[in-house]
Amino acid sequence: MNDILIKIKSSANSLASASLFAISPTISDCKGSPYHLEVMDHLKELQREGLIRSIAGKNFPPSMLRSIHGCGFRLDNHQLDCNVLKPNTWDAEQQSVALDLELPTLFSNPLAGGLLTNRFVDQRFPPLSSDVGRAASQQQLSRTLWKWALEIKFDQLPSNPKYQDFWTWNQYQKDVLPVMQSIARKYDVDVAAVALRWLFQLDQSRGVVVGCNMMNHPDIQEEQVARRIKRLRETFTFELDNDDTDCLNEIGGFDKVTGPEVGVDLGEMMSNKKLWL
């Protein structure tokens, strides 16, 4: 069953008061670390003692996943950064190891730091750091677009670095958002729902992880958070057809066209969908 896992990022004080039994640590991006087995050993011991609930990995290479499972450890799930602008992380090797190890794969960063939402529709200039809110968000946003431009439009990039950011933003406004807006209007949903639905229809997809920083802003009301969650749940109300997936695959240069999982029943999915907080 597919899920949307929404990560609510709160203040340090509120996290400190959380119950230990709610903690689910994620080992992230330790691609070259020789200590991943020692880390897993300690975490598994904490899990046996009931101090943590589950253990997840994030962006592990297939060789490391096989090493972990080959030594008798088991991750509860594996999170992989993947979205319409960055689709090829979910390559044949990652799919093969997930299938062989029966390892549930969740896709993180599905909205590319807000790029795959309605947030920047018709915005002619790249956002300033003050508009984005956090320096990390600004870096993620610019890095995602830059990598996308390098992979898809390398031969068209202007040689003058001063114009590259503006040119890349123009390509995003011309080649990404209009396509996603058109599909969103077709199903009467948000652009974000289109981005999430594309991930759900990839082979072996088990769910997505959506980060939410809204709780960090004192001016944000609970109603706004509830409205955002409701719009994200629209992901389960429609299916992308082959023309839609072809258009979305073309955006990121994804050469593997996939369809919805065989036997998926949208009515059953709606009645059983989960929202993990």
PyMOL commands that set and color helices and strands:
alter all, ss='L'
color gray80, all
select helices_A, chain A and resi 12-16+20-22+36-48+62-70+87-89+92-100+112-114+129-132+135-152+154-156+161-175+177-187+191-200+214-216+222-237+242-252+266-272
alter helices_A, ss='H'
color red, helices_A
select strands_A, chain A and resi 3-8+26-28+56-58+77-81+105-108+205-212+275-276
alter strands_A, ss='S'
color yellow, strands_A
deselect
rebuild
show_as cartoon
